[in-house]
Amino acid sequence: MELLQDGLIAFLSAVGLTACVWLVAGAFLSGTKCRNPEILLVLPLRDKAPAMESDLRELLRLRRNLPGATIILADCGMEPESRDLAVYYCLKHHNVELRDAANWNIQ
């Protein structure tokens, strides 16, 4: 029984020491976060883009948790009516951009 108690005390001591080291290291190393991340949410659109409104609404909801994120509406061959609607959404919402996917080089 004494061996079990000694083992339990040693385990709890090790966990406590690890927690203390973790807190001290976190206090000194917390300044390495990225200050200005660029987050892009891309919505590829083609043809009539029937679900553009609902997809954009979902991305706008998601963007509330990602401050500074930009939503890109990528034109992958939309019809003129759909493109006009995408332009309207870009004017209506902040940080929503329409880009032509054919001329958009991703590296």
PERAWO-V754471 format. One record per pair of residues at least 12 apart in sequence whose C-alpha atoms are under 10 Angstrom apart, sorted by the first residue. I is the first residue (numbers start at 1). J is the second residue. Records with the same first field share a line. If there is no record, write none. Layout:
I->J / J
//
This chain:
36->67 / 68
37->66 / 67 / 68 / 69
38->66 / 67 / 68 / 69 / 70
39->63 / 66 / 67 / 68 / 69 / 70 / 71
40->63 / 66 / 68 / 69 / 70 / 71 / 72 / 95 / 96
41->56 / 59 / 60 / 62 / 63 / 69 / 70 / 71 / 72 / 73 / 96
42->56 / 59 / 70 / 71 / 72 / 73 / 74 / 96 / 97 / 98 / 99
43->55 / 56 / 59 / 71 / 72 / 73 / 74 / 75 / 76 / 98
44->72 / 73 / 74 / 75 / 76 / 77 / 78 / 99 / 100 / 101
45->73 / 74 / 75 / 76 / 77 / 78 / 79 / 82 / 83 / 86 / 100 / 101
46->74 / 75 / 76 / 77 / 78 / 79 / 82 / 83
47->75 / 76 / 77 / 78 / 79 / 80 / 81 / 82 / 83
48->77 / 78 / 79 / 80 / 81 / 82 / 83
49->75 / 76 / 77 / 78 / 79 / 81 / 82 / 83 / 85 / 86
50->82
52->73 / 82 / 85 / 86 / 89
53->85 / 86 / 89
56->71 / 72 / 73 / 86 / 89 / 96
59->71
60->93 / 94 / 95 / 96
68->95
69->95 / 96
70->94 / 95 / 96 / 97
71->90 / 93 / 94 / 95 / 96 / 97 / 98
72->90 / 95 / 96 / 97 / 98 / 99 / 100 / 101
73->86 / 87 / 89 / 90 / 96 / 97 / 98 / 99 / 100 / 101
74->86 / 97 / 98 / 99 / 100 / 101 / 102 / 104
75->98 / 99 / 100 / 101 / 102 / 103 / 104
76->99 / 100 / 101 / 102
77->100 / 101 / 102
78->100
83->98
86->98
//
